Amino acid sequence: MHVIAEGELAAFLAFWLSRFILPHGKEVMRPETFVMVTLMASGQQISLVLMVLGYIYHGLGETASHPDHPGKADVIFPNHYVIGWLVELF
């Protein structure tokens, strides 16, 4: 029973990482997450803050440097963190 529970946890973590932490615009699980998922499912603590900040920084940079204007940029990054931060700030 423990193996099934750990497998379900790993599946959820893979979906969560692919969808909310490392989004990339496709409806698939990213293979890059599977190493982190196995470590997290086995109980090892993994810091995601640098990865999330890197994605936000890259996404905002791509948006700001769009040739037409930032509103036309089709950039995918974890913007829900930025929106949450703005809500708390203002």
N, C-alpha and C positions, 0 to 999 in steps of 0.2 A: 504494500500500500504506500510506503514511503517513496518508492520510485515513481509511482503515478502522480503523487502530489508534487514532487520536485519537477516532473515533466510538465505538469500543468503550470507551475510557477514559471518555468523556463519559457514556455510558449507565451504566457502573458507578458513577461519581461521583454521578449523579442518583439512582440507587437508594440508594446509601449515605447521601447527605445526607437523603433523604426518610425513610429507615427508622431511622437511628441518630442523626443529628444534629438533625434537625427533625421528630421523630415527631408524628403527629397522629391516629392511630387508624384511618386508612383505608388500604386497600391500593392506593394510587395514588401516582404521583410528583407532588410538589408543583411547580406551574409557577414558583413563586418561586425555586426552586433553579437554574433553567436559566441565568440570568445568571452565577451563581457557578460553575456547572459549566463553562461555556464558557471562563471565565477560568482556572480550575484546569487544564482539559484542555490549554490552550495554554501552560501552564508558569508562569503568574503565581501567586505565593504569596498565599493568602487566609487571614487569621486567623479561626478559628472560635470562639475561646475566649469572646469576649463574647457571642456568640449562644448558645452552649451554657450559659454561666452564667446568662444571662437566662431561658432555658427552664427550667433547674433552679430558679431563684429563683421563677419564676411557678408552676411545678408544686408546689413545696413550700408556697408561700403558699396555693394553692387547696386543697391537702390539709389544711393546718393550720386553715383557716377553714371546713371543712365543717360544716354545721349539726348533724348527728347526732354523728359522731366521725370522726377521720381515716381509720379503717379502711374506712369506706364510701365514701370519695372515689374517683371513677372518673376520675382525672386521668392524662393521658398526657404524659410528659416523659422525657428521656433519663436514667432512673434508674440505668442500668448504671454511669454515672460515679459516682453517689453510693454505690452498693454497693461499687464498687472502692475508693473513698476510705475507706469504713468498714472494709473488709477490711485495707487497709494501716495504718489508724490503730489498729485493735484486734488 
